[in-house]
């Protein structure tokens, strides 16, 4: 039995009933033989919303994101991006998405400009030169324009990856551990840029992280996964209290160590 909480106190909760969905996942399942990595997961991301996908290692977060990206084919279930069925309208749906993760760096032998140009061509970005110039300015990368990505610092590479993820002005932005290994100042800057993107109201964000401080600061709503299932859902600021925990970090630890206790709550 799943203990589903739909908290209504956060910025992503009330007043969003009429906001269009950019992502709708229904009964998603991915099995390898008789083992399910993702087992019946359903959720939505709306325009202007940042949704945190949380859980311990092995909970099914990255598998879920890879299915939304079309990298993995679901065993069952449906994924709609702006009402486009990913299975039936793959190219059109994926044109509306983009992705960034620190474990997926851009080609290190290409310069910042070359990387942005290559990916811009892949996405068919119009007025690509102007768009690249805009992003170089926005992400403080002008001085690194002709520097190969492989020699940049981790923070600089993250800014390039995020600029790449913004190239096509995505409706759905997927971020898998985007601030892992970054210093606090760089991580704070990245969070601010993602909030600015969501505040424009044209796209939504699905964000995974193990940093609960970051999640509480950034996310409007969170989903806790455990053993491939959604265990809890709600406002990251009120959800811990609803389950007798003093903080989101303590709730995360409980999900990791004692998920059955939460299922019974």
BAVODREN-847447 format. One record per atom (N, C-alpha, C): residue in one letter; atom name; z negated, x, y negated. Coordinates in nm, 3 decimals. Atoms other than C-alpha are relative to their C-alpha. Layout:
<recs>
r_a_c3_c1_c2
a_CA_Z_X_Y
...
</recs>
This chain:
<recs>
r_a_c3_c1_c2
x_N_0.000_0.085_0.120
x_CA_0.000_0.000_0.000
x_C_0.000_0.088_-0.124
x_N_-0.010_-0.082_0.119
x_CA_0.094_0.134_-0.342
x_C_-0.086_-0.057_-0.111
x_N_0.082_0.043_0.113
x_CA_-0.153_0.120_-0.631
x_C_0.080_0.019_-0.127
x_N_-0.087_-0.010_0.117
x_CA_0.086_0.047_-0.915
x_C_-0.075_-0.046_-0.123
x_N_0.063_0.034_0.126
x_CA_-0.054_0.052_-1.267
x_C_0.106_-0.001_-0.108
x_N_-0.093_0.006_0.111
x_CA_0.154_-0.063_-1.559
x_C_-0.081_-0.016_-0.127
x_N_0.087_-0.001_0.117
x_CA_-0.051_0.034_-1.857
x_C_0.079_-0.038_-0.124
x_N_-0.073_0.050_0.115
x_CA_0.039_-0.124_-2.190
x_C_-0.049_0.051_-0.132
x_N_0.058_-0.047_0.125
x_CA_-0.128_0.091_-2.450
x_C_0.076_0.114_-0.063
x_N_-0.070_-0.118_0.051
x_CA_0.111_0.382_-2.495
x_C_0.125_-0.033_-0.078
x_N_-0.118_0.023_0.081
x_CA_0.414_0.424_-2.720
x_C_0.118_-0.045_0.082
x_N_-0.113_0.040_-0.082
x_CA_0.645_0.364_-2.428
x_C_-0.019_-0.133_0.068
x_N_0.028_0.120_-0.077
x_CA_0.486_0.041_-2.310
x_C_0.035_-0.128_-0.072
x_N_-0.029_0.128_0.058
x_CA_0.469_-0.267_-2.535
x_C_0.121_0.007_-0.089
x_N_-0.113_0.006_0.091
x_CA_0.771_-0.379_-2.728
x_C_0.125_0.064_0.052
x_N_-0.118_-0.066_-0.053
x_CA_1.015_-0.203_-2.495
x_C_0.075_-0.089_0.098
x_N_-0.059_0.089_-0.100
x_CA_1.104_-0.506_-2.284
x_C_0.149_-0.021_-0.024
x_N_-0.140_0.025_0.029
x_CA_1.434_-0.555_-2.464
x_C_0.083_0.126_-0.019
x_N_-0.073_-0.126_0.019
x_CA_1.528_-0.185_-2.484
x_C_0.087_0.027_0.122
x_N_-0.089_-0.023_-0.115
x_CA_1.832_-0.104_-2.266
x_C_-0.044_0.120_0.084
x_N_0.030_-0.108_-0.092
x_CA_1.784_0.114_-1.960
x_C_0.113_0.103_-0.002
x_N_-0.102_-0.103_-0.020
x_CA_1.963_0.447_-1.941
x_C_0.003_0.043_0.146
x_N_0.006_-0.034_-0.142
x_CA_1.849_0.501_-1.583
x_C_-0.077_-0.108_0.075
x_N_0.067_0.095_-0.088
x_CA_1.762_0.254_-1.309
x_C_0.012_0.049_0.143
x_N_0.005_-0.050_-0.138
x_CA_1.657_0.380_-0.966
x_C_-0.067_-0.108_0.084
x_N_0.053_0.109_-0.083
x_CA_1.602_0.123_-0.690
x_C_-0.004_0.040_0.147
x_N_0.021_-0.022_-0.144
x_CA_1.456_0.181_-0.343
x_C_0.066_0.129_0.050
x_N_-0.067_-0.126_-0.031
x_CA_1.576_0.541_-0.340
x_C_-0.070_0.070_0.117
x_N_0.054_-0.067_-0.119
x_CA_1.533_0.726_-0.012
x_C_0.090_0.118_0.035
x_N_-0.071_-0.116_-0.051
x_CA_1.630_1.072_0.109
x_C_-0.076_0.051_0.121
x_N_0.064_-0.042_-0.123
x_CA_1.557_1.160_0.469
x_C_0.076_0.115_0.062
x_N_-0.056_-0.110_-0.078
x_CA_1.614_1.474_0.670
x_C_-0.051_-0.018_0.143
x_N_0.043_0.037_-0.133
x_CA_1.606_1.364_1.029
x_C_-0.099_-0.114_-0.009
x_N_0.101_0.106_0.005
x_CA_1.288_1.161_1.073
x_C_-0.102_0.022_-0.112
x_N_0.092_-0.027_0.111
x_CA_1.119_1.307_0.764
x_C_0.063_-0.043_-0.132
x_N_-0.048_0.049_0.129
x_CA_1.159_1.131_0.428
x_C_-0.058_0.084_-0.113
x_N_0.044_-0.075_0.119
x_CA_1.143_1.358_0.121
x_C_-0.025_-0.095_-0.116
x_N_0.017_0.107_0.098
x_CA_1.181_1.050_-0.102
x_C_0.010_-0.130_0.077
x_N_0.011_0.116_-0.089
x_CA_1.083_0.713_0.042
x_C_-0.024_-0.129_-0.080
x_N_0.011_0.129_0.066
x_CA_1.157_0.390_-0.146
x_C_-0.043_0.007_-0.145
x_N_0.040_-0.019_0.140
x_CA_1.121_0.515_-0.504
x_C_0.084_-0.089_-0.092
x_N_-0.066_0.084_0.100
x_CA_1.204_0.272_-0.787
x_C_-0.064_0.023_-0.136
x_N_0.051_-0.013_0.136
x_CA_1.171_0.324_-1.163
x_C_0.116_-0.010_-0.098
x_N_-0.100_0.008_0.107
x_CA_1.352_0.299_-1.496
x_C_-0.036_0.097_-0.112
x_N_0.018_-0.074_0.124
x_CA_1.399_0.511_-1.806
x_C_0.081_-0.072_-0.106
x_N_-0.067_0.074_0.107
x_CA_1.483_0.334_-2.132
x_C_0.037_0.092_-0.115
x_N_-0.040_-0.078_0.118
x_CA_1.647_0.456_-2.449
x_C_-0.122_0.030_-0.086
x_N_0.110_-0.041_0.086
x_CA_1.409_0.650_-2.667
x_C_-0.129_0.030_0.075
x_N_0.121_-0.017_-0.080
x_CA_1.164_0.694_-2.379
x_C_0.002_0.134_0.074
x_N_0.018_-0.121_-0.081
x_CA_1.031_1.012_-2.217
x_C_-0.092_-0.036_0.116
x_N_0.076_0.036_-0.120
x_CA_0.916_0.948_-1.861
x_C_-0.032_0.126_0.079
x_N_0.042_-0.115_-0.079
x_CA_0.716_1.208_-1.672
x_C_0.000_-0.033_0.148
x_N_-0.002_0.014_-0.145
x_CA_0.780_1.247_-1.301
x_C_-0.092_0.109_0.055
x_N_0.106_-0.094_-0.032
x_CA_0.463_1.408_-1.168
x_C_-0.036_-0.002_0.147
x_N_0.048_-0.007_-0.137
x_CA_0.313_1.518_-0.842
x_C_-0.006_0.144_0.048
x_N_0.012_-0.137_-0.054
x_CA_0.221_1.824_-0.633
x_C_0.132_0.047_0.059
x_N_-0.119_-0.054_-0.065
x_CA_0.480_2.052_-0.479
x_C_0.025_-0.075_0.131
x_N_-0.034_0.074_-0.120
x_CA_0.665_1.868_-0.205
x_C_-0.011_-0.151_-0.013
x_N_0.018_0.144_0.018
x_CA_0.602_1.524_-0.356
x_C_0.133_-0.075_-0.006
x_N_-0.131_0.065_0.007
x_CA_0.975_1.456_-0.401
x_C_0.063_-0.003_-0.138
x_N_-0.049_0.004_0.138
x_CA_1.028_1.520_-0.773
x_C_0.140_0.059_-0.013
x_N_-0.129_-0.067_0.015
x_CA_1.312_1.770_-0.758
x_C_0.108_-0.066_0.086
x_N_-0.096_0.073_-0.083
x_CA_1.478_1.582_-0.472
x_C_0.050_-0.124_-0.072
x_N_-0.039_0.119_0.077
x_CA_1.475_1.269_-0.687
x_C_0.096_0.038_-0.112
x_N_-0.087_-0.043_0.109
x_CA_1.625_1.455_-0.983
x_C_0.137_0.041_0.053
x_N_-0.129_-0.043_-0.056
x_CA_1.893_1.610_-0.762
x_C_0.085_-0.117_0.045
x_N_-0.077_0.120_-0.033
x_CA_1.994_1.265_-0.642
x_C_0.054_-0.066_-0.126
x_N_-0.046_0.056_0.127
x_CA_2.013_1.138_-0.999
x_C_0.115_0.083_-0.058
x_N_-0.107_-0.089_0.046
x_CA_2.231_1.441_-1.080
x_C_0.124_-0.005_0.088
x_N_-0.114_0.004_-0.091
x_CA_2.460_1.364_-0.787
x_C_0.013_0.122_0.088
x_N_-0.003_-0.121_-0.084
x_CA_2.376_1.695_-0.619
x_C_-0.029_-0.036_0.146
x_N_0.034_0.049_-0.133
x_CA_2.221_1.517_-0.321
x_C_0.043_-0.146_0.012
x_N_-0.037_0.139_-0.025
x_CA_2.347_1.195_-0.166
x_C_-0.119_-0.073_0.061
x_N_0.114_0.074_-0.056
x_CA_2.074_0.935_-0.108
x_C_0.029_-0.052_0.141
x_N_-0.012_0.066_-0.130
x_CA_2.011_0.810_0.242
x_C_0.009_-0.151_-0.018
x_N_-0.003_0.143_0.032
x_CA_1.953_0.466_0.090
x_C_-0.041_-0.017_-0.146
x_N_0.039_0.030_0.137
x_CA_1.900_0.300_-0.247
x_C_0.114_0.018_-0.098
x_N_-0.104_-0.005_0.103
x_CA_2.093_0.285_-0.574
x_C_-0.051_0.070_-0.125
x_N_0.027_-0.065_0.129
x_CA_2.108_0.482_-0.898
x_C_0.103_-0.051_-0.099
x_N_-0.090_0.044_0.106
x_CA_2.256_0.331_-1.215
x_C_-0.033_0.077_-0.127
x_N_0.012_-0.067_0.129
x_CA_2.313_0.532_-1.533
x_C_0.080_-0.080_-0.100
x_N_-0.064_0.093_0.094
x_CA_2.389_0.302_-1.826
x_C_0.083_-0.105_0.076
x_N_-0.058_0.108_-0.081
x_CA_2.468_0.034_-1.566
x_C_0.118_0.045_0.087
x_N_-0.105_-0.052_-0.087
x_CA_2.721_0.258_-1.393
x_C_-0.062_0.042_0.132
x_N_0.049_-0.036_-0.133
x_CA_2.663_0.286_-1.019
x_C_0.045_0.142_0.033
x_N_-0.033_-0.142_-0.020
x_CA_2.643_0.658_-0.948
x_C_0.086_0.020_0.124
x_N_-0.076_-0.017_-0.123
x_CA_2.780_0.619_-0.596
x_C_0.146_-0.041_-0.017
x_N_-0.135_0.053_0.013
x_CA_3.085_0.419_-0.705
x_C_0.074_0.052_-0.122
x_N_-0.060_-0.044_0.126
x_CA_3.143_0.555_-1.056
x_C_-0.058_0.135_-0.041
x_N_0.067_-0.129_0.012
x_CA_3.022_0.910_-1.017
x_C_0.039_0.075_-0.127
x_N_-0.044_-0.081_0.114
x_CA_3.235_1.087_-1.280
x_C_-0.042_-0.062_-0.132
x_N_0.034_0.068_0.125
x_CA_3.179_0.827_-1.551
x_C_-0.151_0.005_-0.025
x_N_0.146_-0.002_0.015
x_CA_2.804_0.817_-1.484
x_C_-0.050_0.139_-0.038
x_N_0.049_-0.136_0.025
x_CA_2.758_1.195_-1.479
x_C_0.043_0.054_-0.136
x_N_-0.039_-0.039_0.135
x_CA_2.946_1.232_-1.808
x_C_-0.109_-0.033_-0.101
x_N_0.104_0.046_0.091
x_CA_2.645_1.059_-1.965
x_C_-0.132_0.074_0.020
x_N_0.124_-0.072_-0.031
x_CA_2.387_1.301_-1.822
x_C_0.012_0.148_-0.035
x_N_0.003_-0.146_0.004
x_CA_2.281_1.661_-1.864
x_C_-0.137_0.044_0.049
x_N_0.114_-0.050_-0.076
x_CA_2.015_1.887_-1.721
x_C_-0.038_0.139_-0.048
x_N_0.047_-0.136_0.028
x_CA_1.799_2.192_-1.790
x_C_-0.124_0.027_0.083
x_N_0.118_-0.045_-0.075
x_CA_1.548_2.388_-1.583
x_C_-0.005_0.152_-0.008
x_N_0.011_-0.145_0.012
x_CA_1.412_2.741_-1.611
x_C_0.046_0.071_0.126
x_N_-0.043_-0.064_-0.124
x_CA_1.497_2.806_-1.246
x_C_0.152_-0.008_0.019
x_N_-0.146_0.012_-0.008
x_CA_1.864_2.726_-1.315
x_C_0.062_0.061_-0.125
x_N_-0.050_-0.065_0.121
x_CA_1.969_2.986_-1.575
x_C_0.152_-0.005_-0.010
x_N_-0.145_-0.006_0.023
x_CA_2.315_2.999_-1.727
x_C_0.051_0.138_0.042
x_N_-0.057_-0.130_-0.043
x_CA_2.552_3.279_-1.614
x_C_-0.036_0.112_-0.096
x_N_0.050_-0.108_0.084
x_CA_2.400_3.602_-1.742
x_C_0.106_0.093_-0.053
x_N_-0.107_-0.090_0.045
x_CA_2.733_3.786_-1.778
x_C_0.083_-0.061_-0.111
x_N_-0.069_0.064_0.112
x_CA_2.856_3.536_-2.038
x_C_-0.090_-0.003_-0.122
x_N_0.078_0.009_0.123
x_CA_2.749_3.533_-2.399
x_C_-0.047_-0.144_-0.022
x_N_0.047_0.133_0.036
x_CA_2.566_3.241_-2.553
x_C_0.118_-0.090_-0.035
x_N_-0.115_0.080_0.041
x_CA_2.887_3.119_-2.716
x_C_0.090_-0.031_0.119
x_N_-0.088_0.022_-0.115
x_CA_3.091_3.164_-2.398
x_C_-0.057_-0.105_0.095
x_N_0.062_0.101_-0.085
x_CA_2.842_2.964_-2.194
x_C_0.015_-0.138_-0.059
x_N_-0.010_0.130_0.062
x_CA_2.838_2.681_-2.443
x_C_0.145_-0.050_-0.001
x_N_-0.140_0.041_0.000
x_CA_3.217_2.681_-2.461
x_C_0.044_-0.045_0.140
x_N_-0.039_0.037_-0.137
x_CA_3.263_2.674_-2.082
x_C_-0.056_-0.137_0.037
x_N_0.060_0.129_-0.035
x_CA_3.018_2.388_-2.035
x_C_0.051_-0.112_-0.090
x_N_-0.059_0.101_0.089
x_CA_3.158_2.209_-2.338
x_C_0.136_-0.047_0.049
x_N_-0.130_0.037_-0.056
x_CA_3.503_2.218_-2.180
x_C_-0.018_-0.084_0.126
x_N_0.026_0.078_-0.121
x_CA_3.361_2.091_-1.852
x_C_-0.035_-0.144_-0.036
x_N_0.042_0.134_0.041
x_CA_3.205_1.797_-2.033
x_C_0.102_-0.069_-0.092
x_N_-0.101_0.061_0.086
x_CA_3.514_1.736_-2.246
x_C_-0.051_-0.033_-0.139
x_N_0.058_0.025_0.132
x_CA_3.320_1.765_-2.573
x_C_0.107_0.010_-0.107
x_N_-0.097_0.000_0.109
x_CA_3.533_1.674_-2.873
x_C_-0.050_0.089_-0.114
x_N_0.035_-0.090_0.111
x_CA_3.543_1.912_-3.172
x_C_-0.102_0.102_0.047
x_N_0.096_-0.086_-0.068
x_CA_3.377_2.166_-2.946
x_C_-0.051_0.114_-0.088
x_N_0.043_-0.111_0.086
x_CA_3.372_2.454_-3.196
x_C_-0.107_-0.043_-0.099
x_N_0.097_0.051_0.097
x_CA_3.188_2.245_-3.452
x_C_-0.131_-0.037_0.069
x_N_0.121_0.039_-0.073
x_CA_2.946_2.112_-3.190
x_C_-0.080_0.123_0.039
x_N_0.070_-0.123_-0.035
x_CA_2.863_2.464_-3.072
x_C_-0.069_0.060_-0.122
x_N_0.059_-0.053_0.123
x_CA_2.805_2.580_-3.429
x_C_-0.125_-0.078_-0.039
x_N_0.114_0.086_0.031
x_CA_2.573_2.285_-3.483
x_C_-0.120_0.031_0.089
x_N_0.107_-0.027_-0.094
x_CA_2.372_2.363_-3.171
x_C_-0.058_0.140_-0.018
x_N_0.050_-0.135_0.026
x_CA_2.349_2.736_-3.247
x_C_-0.097_-0.002_-0.117
x_N_0.087_0.013_0.116
x_CA_2.194_2.642_-3.580
x_C_-0.128_-0.076_0.038
x_N_0.113_0.086_-0.035
x_CA_1.969_2.370_-3.437
x_C_-0.103_0.072_0.086
x_N_0.091_-0.066_-0.091
x_CA_1.823_2.595_-3.167
x_C_-0.024_0.147_-0.036
x_N_0.029_-0.135_0.051
x_CA_1.796_2.911_-3.380
x_C_0.065_0.108_0.086
x_N_-0.072_-0.092_-0.088
x_CA_2.061_3.091_-3.175
x_C_0.117_0.070_-0.069
x_N_-0.115_-0.057_0.072
x_CA_2.305_3.202_-3.445
x_C_0.008_0.151_0.021
x_N_-0.002_-0.146_-0.012
x_CA_2.201_3.567_-3.420
x_C_0.029_0.047_0.142
x_N_-0.025_-0.036_-0.139
x_CA_2.245_3.558_-3.040
x_C_0.137_-0.050_0.049
x_N_-0.128_0.063_-0.034
x_CA_2.591_3.400_-3.048
x_C_0.081_0.083_0.100
x_N_-0.084_-0.086_-0.082
x_CA_2.767_3.698_-2.890
x_C_-0.080_0.089_0.096
x_N_0.086_-0.075_-0.091
x_CA_2.475_3.828_-2.683
x_C_0.009_-0.062_0.140
x_N_-0.004_0.052_-0.137
x_CA_2.498_3.799_-2.304
x_C_-0.134_-0.064_0.036
x_N_0.122_0.076_-0.031
x_CA_2.249_3.545_-2.171
x_C_-0.094_0.079_0.090
x_N_0.083_-0.074_-0.093
x_CA_2.126_3.786_-1.904
x_C_-0.098_0.096_-0.065
x_N_0.091_-0.094_0.066
x_CA_1.957_4.012_-2.160
x_C_-0.094_-0.071_-0.097
x_N_0.089_0.075_0.088
x_CA_1.783_3.735_-2.353
x_C_-0.138_-0.014_0.064
x_N_0.134_0.027_-0.050
x_CA_1.410_3.670_-2.322
x_C_0.000_-0.137_0.067
x_N_0.008_0.130_-0.067
x_CA_1.295_3.373_-2.113
x_C_0.000_-0.115_-0.100
x_N_0.000_0.104_0.102
x_CA_1.227_3.173_-2.428
x_C_0.136_-0.022_-0.062
x_N_-0.135_0.011_0.055
x_CA_1.570_3.250_-2.571
x_C_0.094_-0.065_0.099
x_N_-0.084_0.062_-0.102
x_CA_1.735_3.159_-2.242
x_C_-0.028_-0.149_0.012
x_N_0.034_0.142_-0.006
x_CA_1.547_2.830_-2.240
x_C_0.064_-0.075_-0.115
x_N_-0.063_0.066_0.115
x_CA_1.675_2.749_-2.589
x_C_0.150_-0.015_0.023
x_N_-0.143_0.010_-0.031
x_CA_2.031_2.824_-2.475
x_C_0.024_-0.111_0.103
x_N_-0.015_0.103_-0.103
x_CA_1.985_2.605_-2.168
x_C_-0.016_-0.140_-0.059
x_N_0.019_0.130_0.063
x_CA_1.858_2.321_-2.384
x_C_0.118_-0.034_-0.092
x_N_-0.121_0.023_0.081
x_CA_2.149_2.364_-2.626
x_C_0.115_-0.045_0.088
x_N_-0.102_0.042_-0.096
x_CA_2.382_2.342_-2.326
x_C_-0.022_-0.143_0.044
x_N_0.031_0.135_-0.046
x_CA_2.201_2.027_-2.213
x_C_0.027_-0.106_-0.106
x_N_-0.025_0.095_0.109
x_CA_2.260_1.868_-2.554
x_C_0.148_-0.007_-0.038
x_N_-0.140_-0.011_0.041
x_CA_2.631_1.956_-2.574
x_C_0.071_-0.134_-0.007
x_N_-0.074_0.126_-0.009
x_CA_2.761_1.615_-2.469
x_C_-0.078_-0.119_-0.054
x_N_0.087_0.106_0.052
x_CA_2.489_1.417_-2.650
x_C_-0.034_-0.098_0.112
x_N_0.021_0.081_-0.120
x_CA_2.362_1.284_-2.317
x_C_-0.079_-0.128_-0.026
x_N_0.080_0.121_0.001
x_CA_2.234_0.934_-2.266
x_C_-0.124_0.020_0.086
x_N_0.111_-0.030_-0.089
x_CA_2.011_1.069_-1.989
x_C_-0.015_0.150_0.010
x_N_0.030_-0.143_-0.005
x_CA_1.849_1.412_-2.016
x_C_-0.105_0.023_0.108
x_N_0.091_-0.032_-0.110
x_CA_1.686_1.551_-1.701
x_C_-0.055_0.140_-0.020
x_N_0.065_-0.128_0.024
x_CA_1.434_1.831_-1.747
x_C_-0.098_0.027_0.113
x_N_0.084_-0.034_-0.114
x_CA_1.278_1.994_-1.442
x_C_-0.080_0.126_-0.034
x_N_0.088_-0.111_0.039
x_CA_0.981_2.215_-1.540
x_C_0.060_0.081_-0.115
x_N_-0.073_-0.072_0.105
x_CA_1.151_2.303_-1.871
x_C_-0.078_0.108_-0.071
x_N_0.078_-0.099_0.074
x_CA_0.861_2.502_-2.015
x_C_-0.072_0.099_0.091
x_N_0.065_-0.093_-0.092
x_CA_0.752_2.691_-1.703
x_C_0.028_0.143_-0.042
x_N_-0.008_-0.143_0.033
x_CA_0.685_3.060_-1.779
x_C_0.024_0.029_-0.148
x_N_-0.019_-0.024_0.142
x_CA_0.722_3.010_-2.154
x_C_-0.134_0.022_-0.069
x_N_0.122_-0.017_0.077
x_CA_0.467_3.128_-2.407
x_C_-0.030_-0.130_-0.075
x_N_0.039_0.127_0.060
x_CA_0.272_2.849_-2.583
x_C_0.082_-0.038_-0.124
x_N_-0.075_0.032_0.121
x_CA_0.462_2.875_-2.912
x_C_0.141_-0.048_0.033
x_N_-0.134_0.040_-0.039
x_CA_0.804_2.854_-2.746
x_C_-0.003_-0.136_0.068
x_N_0.012_0.129_-0.069
x_CA_0.688_2.566_-2.524
x_C_-0.023_-0.112_-0.100
x_N_0.025_0.102_0.102
x_CA_0.557_2.376_-2.827
x_C_0.127_-0.033_-0.076
x_N_-0.126_0.021_0.071
x_CA_0.888_2.425_-3.005
x_C_0.097_-0.082_0.084
x_N_-0.089_0.076_-0.087
x_CA_1.081_2.297_-2.705
x_C_-0.043_-0.146_0.008
x_N_0.049_0.138_-0.007
x_CA_0.858_1.988_-2.677
x_C_0.037_-0.077_-0.126
x_N_-0.034_0.067_0.126
x_CA_0.918_1.910_-3.043
x_C_0.148_-0.037_-0.003
x_N_-0.144_0.027_0.000
x_CA_1.295_1.932_-2.995
x_C_0.033_-0.117_0.093
x_N_-0.024_0.110_-0.092
x_CA_1.284_1.697_-2.697
x_C_-0.050_-0.132_-0.060
x_N_0.048_0.121_0.067
x_CA_1.073_1.447_-2.890
x_C_0.098_-0.046_-0.107
x_N_-0.098_0.035_0.102
x_CA_1.327_1.461_-3.172
x_C_0.122_-0.067_0.064
x_N_-0.113_0.059_-0.071
x_CA_1.605_1.387_-2.922
x_C_-0.032_-0.144_0.040
x_N_0.036_0.134_-0.044
x_CA_1.420_1.086_-2.779
x_C_-0.017_-0.095_-0.118
x_N_0.025_0.084_0.117
x_CA_1.325_0.958_-3.125
x_C_0.128_-0.056_-0.061
x_N_-0.127_0.051_0.050
x_CA_1.692_0.913_-3.207
x_C_0.036_-0.134_0.062
x_N_-0.018_0.131_-0.061
x_CA_1.687_0.617_-2.968
x_C_0.130_-0.022_0.072
x_N_-0.129_0.014_-0.068
x_CA_2.025_0.685_-2.810
x_C_-0.005_0.046_0.145
x_N_0.011_-0.052_-0.136
x_CA_1.904_0.856_-2.492
x_C_-0.143_-0.002_0.049
x_N_0.131_-0.007_-0.061
x_CA_1.614_0.877_-2.251
x_C_-0.016_0.131_0.074
x_N_0.031_-0.129_-0.063
x_CA_1.443_1.172_-2.081
x_C_-0.084_-0.023_0.125
x_N_0.083_-0.007_-0.121
x_CA_1.315_1.222_-1.727
x_C_-0.049_0.143_0.012
x_N_0.062_-0.132_0.019
x_CA_1.073_1.517_-1.735
x_C_-0.098_0.027_0.113
x_N_0.101_-0.041_-0.097
x_CA_0.889_1.694_-1.454
x_C_-0.077_0.119_-0.055
x_N_0.083_-0.110_0.048
x_CA_0.600_1.926_-1.526
x_C_-0.130_0.004_0.080
x_N_0.134_-0.014_-0.054
x_CA_0.277_2.064_-1.381
x_C_-0.102_0.022_-0.112
x_N_0.087_-0.021_0.115
x_CA_0.135_2.106_-1.732
x_C_-0.044_-0.136_-0.054
x_N_0.044_0.135_0.036
x_CA_-0.074_1.793_-1.787
x_C_-0.027_-0.015_-0.150
x_N_0.014_0.006_0.146
x_CA_-0.153_1.881_-2.149
x_C_0.134_-0.035_-0.062
x_N_-0.135_0.024_0.050
x_CA_0.219_1.887_-2.215
x_C_0.044_-0.143_0.028
x_N_-0.040_0.135_-0.038
x_CA_0.278_1.562_-2.028
x_C_-0.069_-0.103_-0.089
x_N_0.074_0.095_0.083
x_CA_0.005_1.381_-2.221
x_C_0.051_-0.001_-0.143
x_N_-0.051_-0.010_0.137
x_CA_0.148_1.506_-2.550
x_C_0.138_-0.060_-0.014
x_N_-0.141_0.032_0.015
x_CA_0.512_1.429_-2.478
x_C_0.040_-0.135_0.058
x_N_-0.055_0.112_-0.076
x_CA_0.553_1.147_-2.228
x_C_-0.056_-0.135_-0.044
x_N_0.040_0.137_0.029
x_CA_0.544_0.776_-2.304
x_C_-0.059_-0.067_0.124
x_N_0.040_0.062_-0.126
x_CA_0.495_0.688_-1.939
x_C_0.013_0.105_0.110
x_N_-0.008_-0.096_-0.110
x_CA_0.432_0.877_-1.616
x_C_0.005_-0.074_0.133
x_N_-0.002_0.046_-0.138
x_CA_0.502_0.823_-1.248
x_C_-0.058_0.112_0.085
x_N_0.056_-0.098_-0.092
x_CA_0.287_1.003_-0.992
x_C_0.062_-0.022_0.138
x_N_-0.054_0.006_-0.135
x_CA_0.468_1.079_-0.666
x_C_-0.096_0.068_0.098
x_N_0.077_-0.060_-0.108
x_CA_0.288_1.150_-0.342
x_C_0.072_-0.028_0.131
x_N_-0.071_0.014_-0.129
x_CA_0.466_1.212_-0.011
x_C_0.124_-0.088_-0.014
x_N_-0.127_0.068_0.017
x_CA_0.791_1.077_-0.152
x_C_-0.009_-0.142_-0.052
x_N_0.017_0.137_0.048
x_CA_0.645_0.750_-0.286
x_C_-0.064_0.001_-0.139
x_N_0.068_0.016_0.128
x_CA_0.540_0.631_-0.632
x_C_-0.140_-0.054_0.028
x_N_0.139_0.038_-0.025
x_CA_0.161_0.619_-0.613
x_C_-0.061_-0.072_-0.119
x_N_0.056_0.056_0.123
x_CA_0.069_0.544_-0.976
x_C_0.106_0.001_-0.109
x_N_-0.088_0.003_0.116
x_CA_0.251_0.451_-1.295
x_C_-0.078_-0.052_-0.119
x_N_0.067_0.051_0.119
x_CA_0.129_0.408_-1.650
x_C_0.003_0.096_-0.116
x_N_0.013_-0.080_0.121
x_CA_0.040_0.553_-1.987
x_C_-0.084_0.124_0.032
x_N_0.076_-0.120_-0.036
x_CA_-0.070_0.917_-1.944
x_C_-0.133_0.014_-0.072
x_N_0.125_-0.010_0.076
x_CA_-0.344_0.870_-2.204
x_C_-0.108_-0.094_0.054
x_N_0.099_0.096_-0.051
x_CA_-0.512_0.571_-2.035
x_C_-0.011_-0.003_0.152
x_N_-0.002_0.007_-0.147
x_CA_-0.419_0.611_-1.667
x_C_-0.120_0.070_0.066
x_N_0.116_-0.064_-0.064
x_CA_-0.697_0.863_-1.585
x_C_-0.125_-0.088_-0.002
x_N_0.119_0.085_0.010
x_CA_-0.971_0.628_-1.711
x_C_0.008_-0.118_0.096
x_N_-0.018_0.115_-0.088
x_CA_-0.825_0.341_-1.510
x_C_-0.030_0.035_0.145
x_N_0.028_-0.042_-0.137
x_CA_-0.883_0.549_-1.197
x_C_-0.123_0.091_0.007
x_N_0.129_-0.068_-0.003
x_CA_-1.222_0.694_-1.289
x_C_0.007_0.150_-0.013
x_N_-0.016_-0.144_0.018
x_CA_-1.095_1.039_-1.387
x_C_-0.011_0.035_-0.149
x_N_0.020_-0.035_0.141
x_CA_-1.187_1.223_-1.708
x_C_0.126_0.049_-0.072
x_N_-0.120_-0.057_0.064
x_CA_-0.840_1.370_-1.769
x_C_0.120_-0.018_0.092
x_N_-0.123_0.010_-0.079
x_CA_-0.480_1.362_-1.655
x_C_0.004_0.112_0.103
x_N_0.002_-0.111_-0.095
x_CA_-0.531_1.700_-1.491
x_C_-0.086_-0.033_0.122
x_N_0.086_0.039_-0.112
x_CA_-0.818_1.567_-1.280
x_C_0.068_-0.108_0.085
x_N_-0.073_0.101_-0.076
x_CA_-0.605_1.267_-1.184
x_C_0.108_0.065_0.084
x_N_-0.102_-0.073_-0.075
x_CA_-0.326_1.503_-1.081
x_C_-0.061_0.066_0.124
x_N_0.067_-0.066_-0.112
x_CA_-0.569_1.698_-0.862
x_C_-0.037_-0.101_0.107
x_N_0.036_0.104_-0.096
x_CA_-0.687_1.375_-0.702
x_C_0.122_-0.049_0.076
x_N_-0.124_0.039_-0.067
x_CA_-0.328_1.271_-0.632
x_C_0.040_0.103_0.104
x_N_-0.038_-0.107_-0.092
x_CA_-0.268_1.608_-0.469
x_C_-0.092_0.009_0.121
x_N_0.098_-0.023_-0.108
x_CA_-0.588_1.616_-0.263
x_C_-0.042_-0.127_0.073
x_N_0.053_0.122_-0.060
x_CA_-0.693_1.255_-0.205
x_C_0.084_-0.121_-0.036
x_N_-0.084_0.114_0.038
x_CA_-0.395_1.019_-0.248
x_C_-0.044_-0.132_0.065
x_N_0.043_0.123_-0.066
x_CA_-0.539_0.771_0.003
x_C_-0.111_-0.070_-0.076
x_N_0.107_0.060_0.080
x_CA_-0.842_0.717_-0.220
x_C_0.058_-0.081_-0.115
x_N_-0.064_0.073_0.110
x_CA_-0.611_0.611_-0.503
x_C_0.075_-0.122_0.052
x_N_-0.069_0.115_-0.058
x_CA_-0.408_0.383_-0.276
x_C_-0.096_-0.115_0.024
x_N_0.099_0.105_-0.026
x_CA_-0.727_0.196_-0.196
x_C_-0.064_-0.053_-0.127
x_N_0.066_0.041_0.123
x_CA_-0.836_0.173_-0.559
x_C_0.069_-0.118_-0.065
</recs>
